[in-house]
């Protein structure tokens, strides 16, 4: 089974009266989310279930990657992902992942980073090191697991296939 951990793209801090939950993506975030969507498409990374936080910036990130997904995915907007933003998403994955072969979480930090670190068992040394240094906005970690149901997910059992940051793809922003 494959897990995609996508941190929402860069949000706009310009409107001070907005609650954190209501912050939209800024211009750079919109471009980065589309770029990540294109990356997913070009690399045949197609989740069949997406669990997305209910916040504005995560929903906008989702909206910008969906046009690059050639298949329909079950999409679940979950307040638990926003509410557990300071913790880990492991329990959310176990509860809501089911038997989805390709599961995506679109969430927040520090929980996205914490979840990735918690699940990483093996992977390319550079990707593993990058993951532990910083999990920037718009970044994507892709893990493979040898399980049949997300309820069986255990820490340190994932193989980190790749860790991609928008700046890794930034040369393509102007294409």
C-alpha positions in Angstrom: 0.0 0.0 0.0 1.2 3.5 -0.7 0.8 6.7 1.5 1.2 10.2 0.2 1.8 12.9 2.9 1.2 16.3 1.4 1.6 19.4 3.4 -0.6 22.2 2.2 1.0 24.8 0.0 2.1 28.3 1.2 -0.7 30.2 2.7 -1.5 34.0 2.8 -0.8 35.8 6.1 -1.9 39.2 4.7 -5.3 39.4 6.2 -4.8 39.7 9.9 -8.6 39.5 10.7 -8.8 35.9 9.3 -8.8 33.0 11.7 -6.0 30.5 11.1 -8.5 28.0 9.7 -9.7 30.5 7.0 -6.3 31.5 5.6 -6.2 30.9 1.8 -3.2 30.0 -0.4 -1.0 32.9 -1.5 0.1 33.3 -5.1 3.3 31.2 -4.6 1.2 28.5 -2.9 -1.3 28.3 -5.7 1.6 27.8 -8.2 3.4 25.3 -6.0 0.2 23.2 -5.6 -0.4 23.1 -9.3 3.2 22.2 -9.8 2.9 19.3 -7.3 -0.3 18.2 -9.1 1.6 18.0 -12.4 4.5 16.1 -10.7 2.0 13.6 -9.4 0.6 13.1 -12.9 3.9 12.9 -14.6 5.1 10.2 -12.1 1.8 8.3 -12.2 1.1 8.9 -8.5 -2.6 8.6 -8.2 -4.3 8.2 -4.8 -7.6 6.5 -4.8 -8.6 7.9 -1.4 -7.8 11.4 -0.2 -8.2 12.6 3.4 -8.0 16.3 3.5 -8.2 18.8 6.4 -11.2 21.1 6.3 -9.1 24.3 6.5 -9.2 26.7 3.6 -5.6 26.3 2.6 -5.7 22.5 2.5 -8.9 22.5 0.4 -7.4 25.0 -2.0 -4.3 22.7 -2.3 -6.6 19.8 -3.0 -8.5 21.8 -5.7 -5.2 22.5 -7.5 -4.0 19.0 -7.6 -7.2 17.3 -8.7 -7.1 18.4 -12.4 -3.9 16.3 -12.7 -5.6 13.2 -11.4 -7.0 11.1 -14.2 -9.1 8.8 -12.0 -11.7 9.6 -9.5 -10.7 9.4 -5.8 -12.8 9.1 -2.7 -12.4 12.4 -1.0 -13.0 12.9 2.7 -12.8 16.3 4.4 -11.9 15.6 8.0 -11.8 18.2 10.8 -9.6 15.7 12.7 -6.7 16.5 10.4 -6.9 20.2 11.3 -7.6 19.6 15.0 -4.6 17.2 15.3 -2.2 19.6 13.6 0.2 19.5 16.5 0.2 15.8 16.8 0.5 12.9 14.4 -1.9 11.6 11.7 -1.2 8.0 12.3 -4.5 7.4 14.2 -6.5 9.3 11.4 -4.8 7.0 8.8 -5.7 3.9 10.8 -9.3 5.0 11.3 -10.1 6.4 7.8 -7.6 4.7 5.4 -9.5 1.4 5.1 -8.1 -0.7 2.3 -7.3 2.1 -0.1 -4.2 1.0 -2.0 -3.1 4.6 -2.5 -4.0 7.0 0.3 -3.2 10.7 0.4 -3.3 12.9 3.5 -3.4 16.7 2.9 -2.6 18.3 6.2 -0.6 20.7 8.3 2.7 20.9 10.2 4.0 19.8 12.6 1.7 16.8 12.3 2.6 16.0 8.6 6.4 16.1 9.5 5.9 14.1 12.7 3.9 11.5 10.9 6.5 11.1 8.2 9.3 10.8 10.7 7.3 8.3 12.8 6.5 6.1 9.8 9.9 6.1 8.1 11.7 2.8 8.5 13.8 2.7 5.4 14.6 4.8 2.4 17.3 6.6 0.5 19.7 8.2 3.0 19.4 11.7 1.3 15.6 11.6 1.3 15.5 10.3 5.0 17.9 13.1 6.0 15.9 15.8 4.1 12.7 14.6 5.8 14.2 15.1 9.2 15.6 18.6 8.5 12.5 20.4 7.3 9.1 19.6 5.8 8.3 22.8 3.9 4.8 23.9 2.7 3.8 22.0 -0.4 6.2 19.1 0.2 5.3 15.5 -0.5 6.6 12.3 1.1 5.6 9.0 -0.5 5.8 5.8 1.6 5.2 2.1 0.7 4.0 -0.4 3.3 3.5 -4.1 3.3 0.0 -4.2 4.9 -3.5 -5.1 3.7 -5.4 -2.5 5.7 -4.4 0.9 7.1 -5.7 -0.2 10.5 -2.6 -2.4 10.7 -0.2 0.6 10.3 2.8 0.5 12.6 5.5 3.0 13.2 8.9 2.7 11.5 7.5 0.2 8.9 7.3 2.5 5.9 9.8 2.7 3.0 10.3 6.3 2.0 10.1 6.1 -1.8 10.7 9.9 -2.3 10.5 13.3 -0.6 9.8 16.1 -3.0 9.7 19.8 -2.2 8.2 22.5 -4.4 11.7 24.1 -4.7 13.0 20.8 -6.2 10.5 21.4 -9.0 10.8 25.2 -9.1 12.6 25.2 -12.5 9.3 24.1 -13.9 7.2 26.9 -12.4 7.5 29.0 -15.5 6.8 26.3 -18.0 
